[in-house]
Amino acid sequence: MVNIGLLGCGTVGSGVVKLLASNRDVISLRTGQGVAIKRILEKDPEKVLSLGLSEDVLCADIKDILDDDDISVVVELIGGIEPARTFILQALRKGKNVVTANKDLIAVHGQELLAAAEENKVDFFFEASVGGGIPLIYPLKHSLGANRIKEVMGIVNGTTNYILTKMSEESLEFSRALKEAQELGYAEADPTSDVEGYDAARKIAILASIAFNSRVTFENVYVEGITRLSPLDIKYGYELGYVVKLLAIAQEIDGRVQARVHPAFIPMHHPLAAVKGVYNAVFVNGDAVGEVMFFGRGAGQMPTASAVVGDIMEICHNLSHGTTGMLGCTCFEAKEIIPIDKVESKFYIRMLVKDRPGVLAAIAGVFGSHQLSIATVLQKTSGEEFAQLVLVTHRVPESDLRDALMVLGEMSIVAEICNVIRVEGEDSKV
């Protein structure tokens, strides 16, 4: 029997309890052992009792789990940095294997936790930290382990994907789409982490670290959210053959790594363009395998519980063979992080300009003086005096584009630079 100490019995924790109970027989057959939750650390007893568990499993002190020699696996589902970090470190140092879904913690302190697991020859697994129930971390480490990964690009936040889907299909303003997402329970009362891109940034930091064998932390990821997007940008993008998504992108270029999260237009024919609603998808490009995509529900009680229990089962196999601690940190290298101003992209730029002869020529002159090439131009009348001017550039360094936009912003013929959105998935160098 493998006994578990569960930290937290909220949405995902209760899902783990339900899944272990409902699929007890198949889990036992596949692991060759029984799996049982022996103790649960939870402030609200009703969350535990409502699942049909007895009061005997409840505990109010982490020591009740750490000092129990019968507990070999600790599952951390309380979230946040502290006390989760301290509890996990204590468990690892006690020789207990740990499973977590805590992306915030892994994206910042992953190296420390993996080192503690390696030192104590125990397993530390975190499949559920990225993509909910979508298998991503195990395939990157194992199934695609023979590849040199060139790029990981994906939609890893269901809340923002739902909002952008609504804005695209129903021409809703951002605030209206967000309110609807909150009413349906897809967005939190405070949606900052989702809509500003921080949640996605933590996830791509984890995936990039694994894909490129080099530590990438949350602080290394350039982040932009979706709050400045408007239905007008989405409309013009559609006319140009694009769909807008909040993308998490990590690439290795010439031995250096870039990681970023921002809204981006992608071609309608790109596999990620068809990913709608709360679904997630991650597109991986390897030198041997080519292009593969992982798709599914990126969050939710039972999808996330599926990944957690999968990690528990892997530990059960390792315990039965005495092989825990075999898979440690895979960040063997220390690759340089490419700053955002050195990244090259295509750009969509929407400006409100004076509607008179010579304006386009003057703007094109500024772009030319900064060695920027324009690929596409759209011009739409906006009242009697102004016009909406939409430009799409060829691939240019970010720093050169910013310099050009500073000059344009000071010109009398430019009333406003309304939005700048990167274009991905067309002619990537990787």
N, C-alpha and C positions, 0 to 999 in steps of 0.2 A: 504494500500500500504506500503510495506517495501522498504525504500530507502537505497541505497548502496553508500558508498564512496569508490572508487577504487584507490588504490595506485599502480601505474605502469600499463602500457598498452603494455607490451612487448609480448613475445610469449604466456605465460599462460594467462596474462591479457586479451589479445585480444580473446583468446579462451573462457574465461568466458563471454565476451560480446556476442560472437557468440552463445554460448550455451543458454544463457538467452533469446536471441532473437528467436532462431530457435525452442526452446522447451517451449516457453512462456506459451502456453495453458496448457500443462501437468503439468508444475511447479505450475501454479496457482491452478489447480484442486487439486493437492496433498498437497499444503500448505494452501489452502483456502484463499490466499491473492495474490495480484499482487506484483511482484518484479521488481524494476527498478533501474538502475544505474543513480544517480542524479549528482554526480561530479566525475571527474577523475583527479588525480594528475599525470601529465606526462610532462616531459621536451620537448618531441618531439610532437607537435600538429598533425603532419601528421599521426602518428600512430592511433590517435583517429578519425581524419576526414576520414581516409581511410576505416573505419568501418561503415561509413554512419551516424555517430553521429554528432550533431551540435556543434558549438564552445561554446555554452552555458554550456556544461558539463565540459569544460576544466577549470582547476585552477592551479595556480602556487605556492600556499601557503597551507600548511597542515591546517592552521587555517580556511580556507574556508570550510573544511570538519568537523573539530573538533567543530567549532562554529555553525554549522547548526543543529538545534534541530530536523529537519525532517529526518536526516540521523541516522539510528539506527544500521547499520552494516558497519564496515570498513573492507575491504578486502586488505590485504597487499601482494603485489606480486612484490616488487622492489628487494627483495633478499638482501643478505649480513647482516652484524650485525648492522651497523649504516648507515643511520638514521632509519632503520627499527625498531630497539629496542625502540628508543625514541618515534617514531610515535605511535607504538602499546601501549606503556605505557600511552602516553597522551590520546589515544582513550579510553582505558579501564577506566582511571580515570575520563573521561568525561561521563562515563556510557554507552559507545557504545560497542556493541558486536564485536568481531574480528575473522576473518578467515585468516589463513596464510598457505603458502606452504613452509615456510622458514626453512628448516632442519638445516642450519648452526646456526640459532638463537635459535631454540628449543633445540638443542643438548648442548648448552652452557648456555642459559639463561631461559630455560623452567620453572624452579622453580619460578623465579622472576615474570615471566609473568602470570603464573597460580595463583600465590598468589595475584597479582593485580586484576585479574579477579574475584577471590573469594571475595576479600575485597569489590569490587564494584558491586557484584551480577550480573555479566554479563557473557556471554559465551565467551570462547576462544577455538576455534577448529582448528585442524591442520592435518586433515586426509591426505591431499595432500603432507605432508612433507616426507612421506615414501611410496615408491611403486607406485607413480603416481596415476593411476586410480584403483589400486588394493585395495579393502577394507581390512585394517589391524588393524588400531587403534580402530575403533568402535567395530569390533568383539572381539579384545582382552579385551576391557573394559566391553563389554556387553555380547555378545553371549557366550564367554568363561569365563565370570567373576566368575563362580562357581568353576572353576578349579584351582588347584595349577599347574602353568605352570612349566615344568621341563626344557624345552629347546626351544629356537627359533633359527633356522638355515636357512639361505637363501642366494639366489643370489639377491642382491638388487641394482646392478649397471649394467645397460644394456650395457654400453660402454665396460667394461672389459669382459662381457660375450660374446659380439660379437667378440672381439679380440681373446679370448681363443677358441671360436668355429672355427674361421678361422685358428688358429694355429693347432688345432686338426684335422680338416677335410682336410686342404690343405697343411699341414706341412710348413706353413709360419713362418718366423722369427717374433719376436715381433715387430720390427720396421716397417716391411712391413705391418703387420696386422693393426697396429696403423695408418699408413698412409692411408690405405683403409678406416678405420673407420672415419678418418677426412674428406676424400673426399666425403663420403656419409652423412656427417653431424651428425654422431653418437658421434664423439669425438670433443672436443673443440680444438682451436689452441694451447692452453696451457692445456694439458690433465692431469696435475699433480694430481689434486684432485681425478680423476677417477683411473688412473693407479697405483697410490701409495696407494690407499685404503681409502683415507680420507673421500670421499663421503659416502662410505659404513659404515665407522666407525661412522659417525654422525647419520646415520639411525639406526644402531643397538643400539646405546646409547638410542635413543628414544624408540625403541621397548622393550629393556631390562627394562627400567624404568617402563613401563606400565605392562609388563609381571610379574615382580617380586616385584611390589609395593615398589620399592626402587630406589632412585635417582642414575642414571648412566649418567655421562657426557662424552663428547668427549675425555677428558683427561684420563678417566678411561679405554679406549679401546686400547688394543694392536693392532698395525697396521703393516702389511707388504703388499707391492704391488706386481704386476705381472711382473715387468721389468726384473727379473732375470730368468724367465722361458724360456726354450728352447724347440724346437720341439723334441730334443732327450729325454728330461724328459717326454714329453707327449707320445712319442713312447714307452718308457720303461714302463710307467704307464699303457698303453693300454695292453701290454704283461702281466702285472700283474692283469689285470681285472679292471683297474681304469680309471676314467675320471677326468680331472683337472678343478676346478672351483675356482673363488675368492669367498670364503664363509665369511659371517658375522654370527658369532656364539655367543649366549648368553646362559648360563646355570646357574641354581642354584644347588649347591652341598652342602649338610649339612648346609644349612642356609647362605651360602656365595655365591657371584655372580662372574662369570667370563664373560668378554666380549672381543671378539677379531675378527680381520679381517685379513685374510691371504689366499694365495693359498692353496688348499687342494685337495688331491685325494679322490674321493668317489667311492664306488663300482658301476659298470655299472647298477646294478639293483635298485639302490637308486632312488627315485622319482625325485630328483634334477638333476640327471645325464642326463635326457632327455630334460632339459630346455636349449634351444639353442638361438643363435642370441641375439637380444636386449631385449628378454623377461626376466622378473623377476619371482621369486617364493620364498615363505617363508614357511618353514616347521615348524609346531608347535606341541609340544608334551605336552599334559595335562594329569593329573592323572585320570580324568573322561572320557574325550572325546577320549583319545588316540592320534593317529597321524592324523593331518589334514594338507592340503597344500593349499596355496593361490597362484594363478598363473595369470599372465596377463602382459599387457604393463606397465612397471614401470616408464615411462616418456613420454614426448610428449605433444603437445599443448592440444589436446582434452581429452586424458585420464586424465591428471592432472586437467584440467578444470572441468571434471566430478566430481572429488573428492571435489574441491572447492565449486562448486554449491551444491553438496550434503550437505556440512556443512552449507551453506547459508539456505537451505531448513529446516534443523534441527533447526536453530535459528528461522526461521519463525514460526515453530510449537511452540517453547518455548515462543516466544513473544505473540502469540495468547492466550496462557494459563497462561501467567504471571509466567513462570517457568525458566527464564534464570538464569544462575549461579548455577544450581543444580548439575552439573557435574564438580567438581573441580579437583584438583591434586589428583592422586591416589597413590602417593609415601608416604604411611603411615609408612614405616619402614626405617631403616638405616642399610642395610646389608653390611657386609665387602666385599670389592673387592679382589678377588684372583689374586695375581700377576702372570704374565705369567710364571715365573720360577717354580711355584708350580703347573701349569696345567699339566695333564697327557694326552699324545696322543701316537698314533702309528706314526712312522716316516719312510719316504722314504729318503734314503741317497745315492747320487751318487758321487763316488770318482774316480779319475784317479790314478791308482796305478802301481807299477812296476810289469811286467808280468813275475813272477818267482815263484818257489816253496816256500811255507811257508808264503806267504804274507797273504792269507786269515786267516791262523791260528793265525798269529801275530795280525791282526785286531780284530779277534774274541776274542783274549785274552784281549785286551784293553776293549772291550765291557763287557766281563765277570767280569773284575776287578771293573767295575762301576755298577755292578748289572743290566746290560742291556741284554735282551734276543733277539736274532735274529730269526725272523719268516721265512724270505725268502731271498734267495741270487740269483742274476743274475750276470754273468760275460761275458763281451763282449770284444773281442780283439780290441785294438785301436793302430794300427801300430805294429812294431816289438818289441818295448820295453815296451809298456804300455797296460793296459787293463782298460776298464770301469767296475767298481765294483758297483753294486746296491744292497743295503741292505734294508729290511723292518723290523723294530723292532716290538716287542709286545708293549703294552702300557707302557710308561716310563715317569717319571717326566722330564720336560723340562730341569731343572738344571743339572740332571745327564747326559743327552745327551750332553749338552754343554760342560761339564767337559771332557767327553770322546772325543769329537771332537777336543778340544784343544790339548789333548795328541796326537791324530792321526795327526793333522796338523803339528806337530813337528817331525814326523817320516820320515826318508829318503825314505821309501818305498811308501809313499803317496805323489804324485806330486801335487794333488789339491783336495780339497773337493768342488766339482762342485756345488752341490745344496742339500738343505735339505727342504723337503716338508712334511707337516703333512698329515696323513691319517685319515679321519673322516667317520662316518656313518656305521662302522662295529660292534664294540663291545663296544659302549659307555656305561659308567657306569650309565647314566640316561636312 
